[in-house]
Amino acid sequence: MKSEKFDVLFAVIAPREVTFFGKVADVLKERYNLTSAFLTFYQPGDSYLSRNGFHVFSLHKEVHLLGVKAEADRIARIENKYGVKNIRQLLLHEKLTFNRFDEDKLLLKLVEYDRYFDSLLRQHKIYNVVQELGGFIAPMSLYYNCIHHDVRHIFIEPSMFKGRLFFNVDSTNIQLNKMPPPGQEVLREVENYVGEYNKNKTVVVPDKDQHHFMDAGIRKFLNRRNIKRLCEKSYYKYIRREKEEYDAISNHIKQHLLMFLRRRLSKKFYHQPDYTKKYIYFPLHVPLDFQLTVREIRYLNQLSLIERIGDILPSGCQLYIKEHPASVGGYEYAALKRLLRNQNIKLIHPNVNSYDLIANASSIITINSKVGAEALMQGKAVIVLSNPYYAQARGAITLGDIQELPKVAFGYKNKTSEIDFGFLQRVYCNSFKGELYNEKTANVDDFACSLKTHLSKTDKEKYRSLKI
């Protein structure tokens, strides 16, 4: 294989990434003379990218999982190479999301993907690898291989500020290294944003996730968008025999039907909040979110955690919980029923605005939910059980032992905490303009410009700087 050089390698796992990052690559070429290639985990996108003049490294064309079991020594080498204590943690997200529990198959997949990524980064000069934040085997193995080969890797995820993104360089975590510049411009931007949030009680929803943020009614599943995607996925998988990572079609349908049924069955469990009573608010995560499967595995079983909290609440206080808008009906009916036998715990109706739940709570407790960041914009103190980026804010209290919750939650008055504008400015300055998968020309331009500021210098850039 001929060795080639690329300024940026985009790793794409779904159709929207193919077209969006294709447009971004065009802007990088036209505006900055940077060359891009694509590593596809989605084979149906190969022809589109090739037609548009991009070099394509197709994972599923070049990796064939023909073995039965991965070699034990190879697994041990990967653990050492990635610096992980137990390789099972790299399988968890995929195992639970797709209900694939055959560890031999998953380990074989990890070993073969690792071999391919290792070869790719050895044979070609690649300066930057870019992909959306994701916990599946493919993106995580690619990330660890980039770290091993000293190739700059950038994970992208939405910011707490709508229309802005975090670019996590060589890390799975958000970094707040940049300090606000002198002057009042950033402060005014943040004050205006916080003012609008508190005035309109708006929930921050990235454009890419809008279709997920609705109650689990029939329209959420039986709509034109979903029917089209189901037909496309079935056509590529069964007719064209093209492979992709998100190929568990029957499991996907099953899980969405279960969400719909659970939502109907759980109707009797829902309560309207009583704001005259003292309560703590705990916002539930999407059950298998990256925040839990990768960033904070200790609290993957949220219902077990909530049960513990409910058991230690002082008399006269309740725990209000609310499902994430993207996963209404996402919890097993029987487990939810058992949990709610505790009269201290109330499941709030999905249609209740989380802004009001935050505003009237005695305390907010969260693992690393974005609701914690929203609470800080209301000037509320937030008790955190993990280490989210907003744990650095003045109003955040990190709880080491859950048994200390009653003392921490009610040991001080936190309803009139001041908004930490210094911290919010810092977050704003460490996030950058752009929305993922919004293909409007202005957004693609903004995204490309933001991405460019995070790319490592290429030979061409160094050469230009020397000439200047």
C-alpha positions in Angstrom: 0.0 0.0 0.0 1.4 3.4 -1.0 2.0 5.7 1.9 0.1 9.0 1.6 -0.1 12.2 3.7 -3.4 13.8 4.9 -3.9 16.8 7.1 -7.2 15.5 8.4 -8.8 12.1 8.6 -12.5 12.2 9.4 -13.9 9.0 10.9 -17.6 8.6 10.0 -20.1 6.1 11.4 -23.5 7.3 10.0 -24.9 8.9 6.9 -25.3 12.4 8.3 -21.6 12.4 9.2 -20.7 11.4 5.6 -22.4 14.4 4.0 -21.7 16.9 6.8 -18.0 16.2 7.2 -17.7 16.0 3.4 -18.8 19.6 3.2 -16.5 20.6 6.0 -13.6 18.9 4.2 -14.4 21.0 1.1 -14.2 24.2 3.1 -10.9 23.1 4.7 -9.5 22.6 1.2 -10.8 25.8 -0.4 -10.1 28.1 2.5 -7.0 26.6 4.1 -5.6 24.2 1.4 -5.8 21.3 3.8 -6.3 17.8 2.4 -8.8 15.4 4.0 -9.4 11.7 3.8 -12.2 9.6 5.3 -12.1 6.5 7.5 -15.6 5.0 7.1 -17.3 2.7 9.6 -20.3 3.0 7.3 -19.7 1.3 4.0 -22.8 2.7 2.2 -21.0 6.1 2.4 -17.9 5.0 0.5 -19.2 5.6 -3.0 -20.5 9.1 -2.1 -17.1 10.2 -0.7 -15.1 8.6 -3.5 -17.3 10.4 -6.1 -16.5 13.7 -4.4 -12.8 13.1 -4.7 -11.9 11.9 -1.2 -9.5 9.1 -0.4 -11.5 6.5 1.5 -10.2 4.0 4.0 -13.2 1.6 4.3 -13.0 -0.4 7.6 -15.6 -3.0 6.6 -14.1 -3.6 3.2 -10.7 -4.3 4.7 -11.5 -6.0 8.0 -13.1 -9.4 8.0 -13.9 -11.1 11.3 -13.2 -14.7 10.3 -11.7 -16.0 13.6 -13.5 -17.6 16.5 -11.6 -16.2 19.4 -9.0 -13.4 19.9 -5.5 -14.4 21.1 -5.0 -13.9 24.9 -1.6 -12.3 24.4 -3.0 -9.8 21.9 -5.7 -8.8 24.3 -3.1 -8.3 27.0 -1.0 -6.1 24.6 -4.0 -4.0 23.8 -4.7 -3.4 27.5 -1.1 -2.3 28.0 -1.1 -0.2 24.8 -4.4 1.6 25.7 -3.5 1.9 29.4 -6.8 0.4 30.5 -7.0 -1.9 33.6 -9.7 -4.2 32.1 -10.4 -4.5 28.4 -14.1 -5.3 29.2 -14.7 -1.6 29.8 -14.1 -1.0 26.1 -16.9 -3.5 25.2 -19.5 -2.2 27.6 -21.1 0.5 25.5 -21.6 -1.7 22.5 -22.6 -4.8 24.5 -25.4 -3.0 26.3 -26.6 -0.8 23.4 -26.9 -3.6 20.9 -27.6 -6.5 23.4 -24.6 -8.4 22.1 -23.1 -10.4 25.0 -20.8 -12.8 23.2 -17.5 -11.4 24.6 -15.4 -13.6 22.3 -16.9 -12.0 19.3 -16.6 -8.5 20.7 -13.0 -9.1 21.7 -12.2 -10.5 18.3 -13.7 -7.3 16.8 -11.6 -5.1 19.1 -8.4 -7.0 18.2 -9.0 -6.8 14.5 -10.0 -3.2 14.5 -7.0 -2.3 16.6 -4.7 -4.2 14.1 -6.3 -2.2 11.2 -6.0 1.2 12.9 -2.5 0.5 14.0 -1.5 -0.4 10.4 -3.3 2.6 9.0 -1.5 5.1 11.3 1.9 3.4 10.7 1.7 3.4 6.9 0.3 6.9 6.3 1.2 10.3 7.6 -1.9 11.6 9.2 -1.8 14.8 11.3 -5.3 14.9 12.7 -8.1 12.5 13.3 -11.6 13.9 13.9 -14.8 12.2 15.0 -18.0 12.7 17.0 -17.7 11.6 20.6 -18.8 7.9 20.8 -18.3 4.9 23.1 -18.5 2.1 20.6 -15.5 -0.2 19.9 -14.6 1.4 16.6 -14.3 5.1 17.7 -12.7 4.2 21.0 -10.1 1.9 19.5 -9.2 4.6 16.9 -8.9 7.1 19.7 -6.4 5.0 21.7 -4.4 4.2 18.6 -4.1 7.9 17.8 -2.8 8.5 21.4 -0.3 5.6 20.9 1.0 6.9 17.6 1.1 10.5 18.7 -1.5 11.6 16.1 -3.7 14.5 17.3 -7.2 13.2 17.9 -10.3 15.4 18.3 -13.6 14.2 19.8 -16.5 16.7 19.2 -19.5 17.1 21.5 -22.1 19.9 22.0 -21.5 22.6 24.5 -23.9 23.9 27.2 -24.2 27.0 25.0 -26.5 26.3 22.0 -24.7 26.7 18.7 -21.3 26.0 20.2 -19.2 22.8 20.5 -16.4 21.4 22.5 -13.4 20.0 20.7 -11.7 17.5 23.0 -8.1 17.3 21.9 -6.4 13.9 22.8 -9.0 13.3 25.5 -12.4 11.8 26.1 -13.1 14.7 28.5 -13.9 18.4 28.1 -11.0 20.7 28.7 -11.2 24.2 30.0 -7.6 25.3 29.5 -8.3 28.7 27.8 -8.9 31.7 30.0 -11.3 34.5 28.9 -9.6 37.5 27.2 -9.5 40.9 28.9 -12.5 43.2 28.3 -16.2 42.9 28.6 -17.2 41.3 25.2 -17.3 37.7 26.3 -19.0 38.7 29.6 -21.8 40.5 27.7 -22.3 37.5 25.4 -22.6 35.2 28.4 -24.9 37.6 30.3 -27.2 37.9 27.3 -27.3 34.1 26.9 -28.0 33.4 30.6 -30.6 36.2 30.5 -32.4 34.7 27.6 -32.3 31.2 29.2 -33.8 32.5 32.5 -36.4 34.6 30.7 -37.6 32.0 28.2 -36.9 28.9 30.3 -35.4 27.2 27.3 -33.8 23.8 27.4 -30.6 23.5 25.5 -31.0 20.9 22.7 -28.4 20.5 19.9 -29.8 20.5 16.4 -28.6 17.0 15.9 -30.7 15.7 18.7 -34.0 17.6 18.1 -35.8 14.5 16.8 -35.0 12.5 20.0 -36.4 15.2 22.4 -40.1 14.3 22.4 -42.3 12.2 24.5 -42.4 8.5 23.5 -45.7 8.7 21.6 -46.4 7.0 18.3 -45.1 10.0 16.3 -41.7 9.6 17.8 -41.3 6.2 16.1 -43.7 6.1 13.2 -42.6 9.2 11.3 -41.3 9.8 7.8 -37.7 10.2 9.0 -37.6 6.9 10.8 -39.4 4.9 8.2 -37.0 6.3 5.5 -33.9 5.3 7.7 -35.3 1.8 8.3 -35.8 1.3 4.6 -32.3 2.5 3.8 -30.6 0.4 6.5 -32.5 -2.7 5.4 -31.7 -2.0 1.7 -27.9 -1.6 2.4 -27.7 -4.6 4.8 -29.9 -7.2 3.0 -29.8 -6.2 -0.7 -26.5 -4.5 -1.2 -24.7 -6.5 1.6 -22.9 -3.4 2.7 -21.8 -3.2 6.3 -22.0 -0.6 9.1 -21.5 -0.4 12.8 -25.2 0.5 13.5 -26.5 -2.7 11.9 -28.6 -4.1 14.8 -31.9 -3.4 13.0 -34.1 -5.8 14.8 -32.7 -4.8 18.2 -33.3 -1.1 17.4 -36.9 -1.8 16.5 -37.4 -3.9 19.6 -36.0 -1.3 21.9 -38.1 1.5 20.5 -41.3 -0.6 20.7 -40.4 -1.3 24.3 -39.9 2.4 25.0 -43.4 3.1 23.5 -45.0 0.3 25.6 -43.2 1.3 28.8 -44.3 4.9 28.3 -47.9 3.8 28.1 -47.6 1.4 31.1 -45.8 4.0 33.2 -48.5 6.6 32.8 -49.9 5.8 36.2 -46.5 6.5 37.8 -46.2 10.1 36.7 -46.7 13.0 39.0 -47.0 16.7 38.7 -44.5 18.4 40.9 -45.6 20.0 44.2 -43.5 23.1 44.5 -44.7 23.8 48.0 -42.8 20.8 49.3 -39.1 20.3 49.9 -37.5 18.1 47.3 -34.2 17.3 45.7 -34.1 17.0 41.9 -32.2 14.2 40.2 -32.2 14.3 36.3 -31.9 10.8 34.8 -29.4 10.2 32.0 -30.1 8.4 28.8 -29.6 4.9 30.2 -26.6 3.9 28.1 -25.1 7.3 27.5 -21.4 7.9 27.0 -21.5 9.9 30.2 -22.1 6.7 32.1 -20.6 3.9 30.0 -17.3 5.6 29.5 -17.0 8.7 31.8 -18.6 7.4 35.0 -19.2 3.6 35.0 -19.7 3.5 38.8 -23.3 4.8 38.4 -24.3 3.0 35.3 -27.3 1.5 37.3 -29.0 4.8 38.0 -32.1 3.2 39.6 -30.0 1.5 42.2 -28.3 4.9 43.0 -31.7 6.6 43.2 -32.9 3.9 45.6 -30.0 4.6 47.9 -30.6 8.3 47.8 -34.3 7.8 48.6 -33.5 5.7 51.6 -31.3 8.3 53.2 -33.5 11.4 52.7 -34.5 13.1 55.9 -38.2 13.1 56.9 -40.2 15.7 55.0 -38.1 15.7 51.9 -38.8 14.0 48.6 -36.6 13.0 45.6 -38.0 14.1 42.2 -36.6 12.2 39.2 -37.4 12.9 35.6 -36.5 10.8 32.5 -34.2 12.3 29.9 -36.3 13.8 27.1 -34.4 11.5 24.6 -35.2 8.3 26.5 -38.8 8.5 27.9 -39.8 4.9 28.4 -36.1 3.8 28.5 -36.3 2.1 31.9 -37.7 -1.4 32.6 -41.2 -1.2 33.8 -40.7 -3.7 36.7 -37.6 -2.0 37.9 -39.3 1.4 37.9 -42.3 0.0 39.7 -40.1 -1.5 42.4 -38.2 1.8 42.8 -41.4 3.9 43.1 -42.7 1.8 46.0 -40.6 4.2 48.1 -43.0 7.1 48.7 -40.0 9.5 49.0 -39.4 9.1 45.3 -41.6 10.7 42.7 -41.3 10.3 38.9 -42.2 13.6 37.3 -44.2 13.7 34.1 -41.9 14.1 30.9 -43.8 17.2 29.8 -42.8 19.2 33.0 -40.2 21.8 32.1 -36.9 21.0 33.9 -36.2 24.7 34.3 -39.0 24.9 36.9 -37.9 21.7 38.6 -34.4 23.2 39.0 -35.7 26.6 40.1 -37.9 25.2 42.9 -35.6 22.4 44.2 -33.9 22.6 47.5 -30.9 21.0 45.8 -29.9 19.4 42.5 -27.9 16.2 42.5 -26.4 14.8 39.3 -23.8 12.4 38.1 -22.6 14.5 35.1 -25.9 15.6 33.4 -26.1 18.8 31.4 -28.9 19.8 33.8 -26.1 20.5 36.3 -24.8 23.2 33.9 -28.3 24.6 33.5 -28.7 24.8 37.2 -25.6 26.8 37.5 -27.1 29.3 35.0 -29.9 29.7 37.5 -27.5 30.4 40.3 -28.3 27.1 42.0 -25.7 25.0 43.8 -25.3 21.6 42.3 -24.2 18.4 44.1 -22.1 16.3 41.7 -21.2 12.6 42.1 -18.7 12.4 39.3 -16.2 14.9 37.8 -18.0 16.8 35.0 -16.4 20.0 33.7 -18.8 22.1 35.6 -17.5 20.6 38.9 -15.0 23.5 38.7 -17.7 26.1 39.1 -18.1 27.9 42.4 -21.6 26.6 42.9 -20.7 22.9 42.4 -20.1 20.6 45.4 -18.5 17.2 44.7 -19.9 14.5 47.0 -17.4 11.8 47.9 -19.8 9.6 49.9 -23.5 9.4 49.2 -24.2 9.0 52.9 -23.2 12.7 53.3 -26.0 13.8 51.0 -28.5 15.0 53.7 -25.8 17.1 55.4 -24.6 18.6 52.2 -28.0 19.2 50.6 -29.5 21.0 53.6 -26.5 22.3 55.5 -26.6 25.7 53.8 -29.0 27.9 51.9 -28.4 27.5 48.2 -31.5 28.9 46.6 -29.9 32.4 46.2 -26.4 31.4 45.1 -24.8 33.9 42.8 -24.2 32.9 39.1 -20.6 32.2 38.6 -20.1 34.3 35.5 -16.3 33.9 35.6 -16.7 30.1 35.2 -19.4 30.5 32.4 -17.1 32.8 30.5 -14.4 30.2 30.7 -16.8 27.6 29.3 -17.8 29.9 26.6 -14.2 30.6 25.6 -13.4 26.9 25.5 -16.4 26.1 23.2 -16.5 27.2 19.6 -19.1 28.2 17.0 -20.9 25.4 15.1 -23.5 22.7 15.2 -22.9 19.1 14.3 -24.8 18.0 11.1 -26.4 21.3 10.3 -25.5 21.5 6.6 -26.4 25.2 6.1 -23.5 27.0 4.4 -23.0 29.5 7.3 -22.8 26.7 9.9 -20.4 24.5 7.8 -18.1 27.6 7.5 -18.3 28.3 11.2 -17.6 24.6 12.0 -14.6 24.4 9.6 -13.2 27.6 11.1 -13.6 26.3 14.7 -12.1 22.9 13.8 -9.1 24.6 12.1 -8.1 26.3 15.3 -7.7 22.8 16.9 -5.7 21.1 14.2 -2.0 20.4 14.6 0.3 22.2 12.2 1.0 20.4 9.0 4.1 20.5 6.9 2.4 23.0 4.5 1.6 25.4 7.4 5.1 25.1 8.8 6.5 25.8 5.3 4.3 28.9 4.9 5.3 30.2 8.2 9.0 29.8 7.3 8.5 31.7 4.1 6.8 34.5 5.8 
